[in-house]
């Protein structure tokens, strides 16, 4: 299995919250690593569940977002709370 490229640009589509309006919408990140860190550390749980990170025409859902964020290969410093 080839190593995941955390340096590719990525798009983040947070899940919509049906119960209240959220100011969080589509976001563009310079790297997948930044998008993953934002999703895991900044998104409310209800928006992470159902969120999609799109990178190089591949869609990553919440389980893959979490797995890549927790991977030993993740290149950024993680928040202690995450």
N, C-alpha and C positions, 0 to 999 in steps of 0.2 A: 504494500500500500504506500503510495507516494506521500511525502510530508505535505501538510496543509500549508498553503501560502497565506500567512497572516498579513502580508504587506499589500495585498491587492485592494483596490478601492471597493467600497461596499455601500449598499443602501439598506436602511432600516425602516421597516413598516410596523410600527407598534399596533397591537390589536386595539380595536375600538372598544370603548367602555360604553355599554348600553345604558348604564344608570346615571352617568353624569358626563358632561362635556369635558373633554381633555384637550389641553393645548398642544399635546404631543401628536405630531403627524409625521409624515415621511421625513427622513433625515439622511443626508449624504455624509459619508465619512471617508477620509483619505486612506484609511486602512481597515481591514476586517477586524483587526485586534481592537481598534478604537470603538468600532460598532459593537463588538461583543462585550467589551468592558462597560460601555454605556447601557446596553440592554440589561446586563446582570446587576449592575450597581445603581442605576438611576431609574429604570422603569419600575412602576408599581407592579406587583405580582400579577394583577388582573390584566395588565397590558403585556407583560412578558409571555404569559400563556396565550398563545395565538399570534405572537409577533413573528415576523419573518425578516431574516437578513439575506439579502440577495447579493451574491458575489460571482462574477464571471458566469452569469446565466444559471447559477445554481442557487436554489432556495434552501435556506437552513431554518428549520422550525425550532421551537423552544428547547426540545431535548438536545438537538445538535448544538444549539447556541451554548447551552450549559456545559455540554461535554467538551467543546472546544475551549471554552473559558477555563475549565478546570484542568485541562491538559497540561502536562509538564512542559510542553513545547510553547505554551502561551507566552509571548514575548514581553508583555507589560506587567507592571506591578499591580497586584490585586489589592482591593480595599480589604481591610481587616474584617469589616462587617459582612462582606459578600460570601 
